Amino acid sequence: MDRFHQNVDNTSNCVNNESVKYHKIYYRNAVPDSRVLVFLTGFCLGMVFFYLSGIKLIGGQCLPSALSVDSIAKLHDFDFNAAGLFEYVTYMRLGQLAFLLICTTSFLRGAFSYAILGWGGFELGVMMFTLVYQYGLKGLLLSVMLLIPHGIFFLAVFLLLFHKHWIGDEKAYHNCGVITESRSHNKFTKLKKAVVILTLWFTGILSEIYINPEIIKKISLLFE
């Protein structure tokens, strides 16, 4: 009889454990990721800002001349100064990386991570809707190509820098950190992460200088 009750208890515990796992998976799939929500909120705010202000600017011809169809079409024959572009982009991107590193060391790093993500969504919304409003599908394609491929590398660095500060990932990272904190390879892991971040960032810089301009030249043919 005791063995029977023990088996029943074990079965009940297994069922409860599986039920808990199921609910965790269900809610993880049903509830959108907080990072996605913040980014989409910023994107929607950018859209609203454009419709409140951007359309008036377009109607009043107050937008930068670089966004005019003639300027975009001329990009196909434009020769980019690689040396000057390298200096400008490297200086700007290294400054951004330094800012991200400062944010990761701040006690408000969690808030900073969401603020940066939301601002990125806002800027993307403004840029995308501005180009789509003016040029339709061609504008949509141009807005996407402006971020390819360097934007992928910069996004990867951003996620690597802040991954342990996201809500929901923080507890899992803390548990993992407690396990590995005392191990000798902990310093090597941090060094390896730093090397990966710098490699991705400089790859993004090189892509922005030598690959993205060629992509933009090809896309500009659509505006002739």
ROROSE-277214 format. One record per residue (C-alpha): residue number from 0; residue in one letter; y, x, z. Coordinates in steps of 0.1 Angstrom, whole numbers, plus 5000, padded with zeros to 4 digits. Layout:
ROROSE-277214
nr; rest; v; u; w
NUM; A; Y; X; Z;
...
***
This chain:
ROROSE-277214
nr; rest; v; u; w
0; M; 5000; 5000; 5000;
1; D; 5024; 5028; 5009;
2; R; 5016; 5045; 4976;
3; F; 5023; 5012; 4958;
4; H; 5057; 5009; 4975;
5; Q; 5065; 5045; 4967;
6; N; 5056; 5040; 4930;
7; V; 5078; 5009; 4930;
8; D; 5107; 5028; 4946;
9; N; 5104; 5056; 4921;
10; T; 5103; 5032; 4892;
11; S; 5133; 5014; 4906;
12; N; 5152; 5047; 4909;
13; C; 5143; 5056; 4873;
14; V; 5156; 5023; 4861;
15; N; 5188; 5026; 4880;
16; N; 5194; 5061; 4867;
17; E; 5188; 5050; 4832;
18; S; 5211; 5021; 4837;
19; V; 5238; 5044; 4850;
20; K; 5234; 5067; 4819;
21; Y; 5235; 5037; 4796;
22; H; 5268; 5025; 4811;
23; K; 5283; 5059; 4809;
24; I; 5274; 5062; 4772;
25; Y; 5285; 5027; 4765;
26; Y; 5319; 5030; 4781;
27; R; 5324; 5065; 4766;
28; N; 5318; 5049; 4731;
29; A; 5337; 5017; 4738;
30; V; 5368; 5032; 4754;
31; P; 5389; 5054; 4730;
32; D; 5394; 5090; 4740;
33; S; 5427; 5094; 4759;
34; R; 5437; 5122; 4735;
35; V; 5433; 5099; 4706;
36; L; 5453; 5072; 4723;
37; V; 5482; 5096; 4731;
38; F; 5482; 5109; 4695;
39; L; 5481; 5075; 4679;
40; T; 5508; 5063; 4703;
41; G; 5531; 5091; 4692;
42; F; 5521; 5084; 4655;
43; C; 5531; 5047; 4659;
44; L; 5564; 5056; 4676;
45; G; 5571; 5079; 4647;
46; M; 5564; 5050; 4623;
47; V; 5588; 5028; 4643;
48; F; 5614; 5054; 4644;
49; F; 5612; 5058; 4606;
50; Y; 5616; 5021; 4600;
51; L; 5645; 5019; 4624;
52; S; 5663; 5050; 4612;
53; G; 5645; 5068; 4583;
54; I; 5649; 5040; 4558;
55; K; 5687; 5039; 4564;
56; L; 5688; 5077; 4558;
57; I; 5669; 5074; 4526;
58; G; 5691; 5046; 4514;
59; G; 5722; 5066; 4523;
60; Q; 5709; 5097; 4506;
61; C; 5711; 5116; 4539;
62; L; 5677; 5132; 4539;
63; P; 5673; 5169; 4531;
64; S; 5674; 5178; 4494;
65; A; 5641; 5195; 4498;
66; L; 5624; 5161; 4499;
67; S; 5639; 5150; 4466;
68; V; 5615; 5146; 4437;
69; D; 5633; 5173; 4416;
70; S; 5630; 5198; 4444;
71; I; 5593; 5191; 4449;
72; A; 5586; 5193; 4412;
73; K; 5603; 5227; 4410;
74; L; 5579; 5242; 4436;
75; H; 5553; 5247; 4409;
76; D; 5575; 5275; 4393;
77; F; 5589; 5288; 4425;
78; D; 5578; 5323; 4435;
79; F; 5574; 5325; 4473;
80; N; 5585; 5358; 4489;
81; A; 5553; 5367; 4507;
82; A; 5570; 5394; 4529;
83; G; 5599; 5371; 4539;
84; L; 5576; 5342; 4545;
85; F; 5552; 5363; 4565;
86; E; 5580; 5374; 4588;
87; Y; 5594; 5339; 4593;
88; V; 5561; 5322; 4598;
89; T; 5547; 5349; 4621;
90; Y; 5578; 5349; 4643;
91; M; 5578; 5310; 4645;
92; R; 5541; 5306; 4651;
93; L; 5539; 5334; 4677;
94; G; 5568; 5317; 4696;
95; Q; 5548; 5285; 4695;
96; L; 5517; 5302; 4708;
97; A; 5537; 5318; 4737;
98; F; 5550; 5283; 4745;
99; L; 5515; 5269; 4746;
100; L; 5503; 5297; 4768;
101; I; 5532; 5291; 4792;
102; C; 5523; 5254; 4793;
103; T; 5487; 5262; 4801;
104; T; 5497; 5282; 4832;
105; S; 5521; 5255; 4845;
106; F; 5510; 5232; 4873;
107; L; 5520; 5204; 4849;
108; R; 5497; 5217; 4822;
109; G; 5478; 5184; 4820;
110; A; 5511; 5165; 4813;
111; F; 5523; 5191; 4789;
112; S; 5490; 5189; 4769;
113; Y; 5495; 5151; 4764;
114; A; 5532; 5155; 4757;
115; I; 5526; 5181; 4730;
116; L; 5498; 5159; 4715;
117; G; 5521; 5128; 4715;
118; W; 5550; 5148; 4700;
119; G; 5527; 5161; 4672;
120; G; 5517; 5125; 4664;
121; F; 5553; 5114; 4664;
122; E; 5563; 5142; 4639;
123; L; 5534; 5135; 4617;
124; G; 5542; 5098; 4617;
125; V; 5578; 5104; 4607;
126; M; 5569; 5129; 4580;
127; M; 5541; 5109; 4565;
128; F; 5559; 5075; 4564;
129; T; 5590; 5092; 4549;
130; L; 5570; 5107; 4520;
131; V; 5549; 5076; 4516;
132; Y; 5579; 5053; 4515;
133; Q; 5595; 5075; 4488;
134; Y; 5565; 5085; 4467;
135; G; 5536; 5062; 4476;
136; L; 5501; 5077; 4473;
137; K; 5516; 5109; 4460;
138; G; 5536; 5112; 4492;
139; L; 5506; 5106; 4513;
140; L; 5487; 5133; 4495;
141; L; 5516; 5157; 4498;
142; S; 5520; 5150; 4536;
143; V; 5483; 5158; 4541;
144; M; 5484; 5190; 4520;
145; L; 5514; 5203; 4538;
146; L; 5491; 5208; 4568;
147; I; 5461; 5222; 4550;
148; P; 5444; 5245; 4559;
149; H; 5465; 5262; 4586;
150; G; 5469; 5230; 4606;
151; I; 5431; 5230; 4613;
152; F; 5432; 5264; 4629;
153; F; 5463; 5256; 4650;
154; L; 5447; 5224; 4662;
155; A; 5415; 5242; 4671;
156; V; 5436; 5267; 4692;
157; F; 5454; 5238; 4709;
158; L; 5422; 5221; 4719;
159; L; 5407; 5254; 4732;
160; L; 5437; 5261; 4753;
161; F; 5439; 5227; 4769;
162; H; 5403; 5215; 4769;
163; K; 5397; 5220; 4806;
164; H; 5429; 5199; 4815;
165; W; 5420; 5167; 4797;
166; I; 5413; 5137; 4818;
167; G; 5375; 5131; 4818;
168; D; 5367; 5168; 4809;
169; E; 5384; 5182; 4840;
170; K; 5355; 5173; 4864;
171; A; 5328; 5186; 4840;
172; Y; 5347; 5218; 4835;
173; H; 5352; 5222; 4873;
174; N; 5314; 5218; 4879;
175; C; 5306; 5243; 4852;
176; G; 5333; 5267; 4865;
177; V; 5318; 5266; 4900;
178; I; 5284; 5276; 4886;
179; T; 5297; 5304; 4864;
180; E; 5325; 5317; 4885;
181; S; 5304; 5342; 4904;
182; R; 5286; 5355; 4874;
183; S; 5294; 5389; 4860;
184; H; 5299; 5377; 4825;
185; N; 5328; 5354; 4835;
186; K; 5355; 5380; 4826;
187; F; 5337; 5387; 4793;
188; T; 5337; 5349; 4785;
189; K; 5375; 5348; 4791;
190; L; 5380; 5378; 4769;
191; K; 5359; 5363; 4742;
192; K; 5378; 5331; 4744;
193; A; 5411; 5350; 4741;
194; V; 5398; 5369; 4710;
195; V; 5387; 5336; 4694;
196; I; 5421; 5320; 4701;
197; L; 5440; 5350; 4686;
198; T; 5417; 5352; 4656;
199; L; 5421; 5314; 4649;
200; W; 5459; 5316; 4653;
201; F; 5464; 5346; 4630;
202; T; 5440; 5330; 4605;
203; G; 5462; 5299; 4606;
204; I; 5493; 5321; 4600;
205; L; 5477; 5339; 4570;
206; S; 5465; 5306; 4556;
207; E; 5500; 5291; 4559;
208; I; 5515; 5321; 4541;
209; Y; 5489; 5328; 4513;
210; I; 5469; 5296; 4508;
211; N; 5492; 5266; 4516;
212; P; 5519; 5276; 4491;
213; E; 5494; 5277; 4463;
214; I; 5482; 5242; 4473;
215; I; 5517; 5229; 4474;
216; K; 5523; 5243; 4439;
217; K; 5493; 5224; 4426;
218; I; 5504; 5192; 4443;
219; S; 5540; 5195; 4429;
220; L; 5526; 5189; 4394;
221; L; 5522; 5153; 4403;
222; F; 5560; 5149; 4408;
223; E; 5570; 5162; 4373;
***
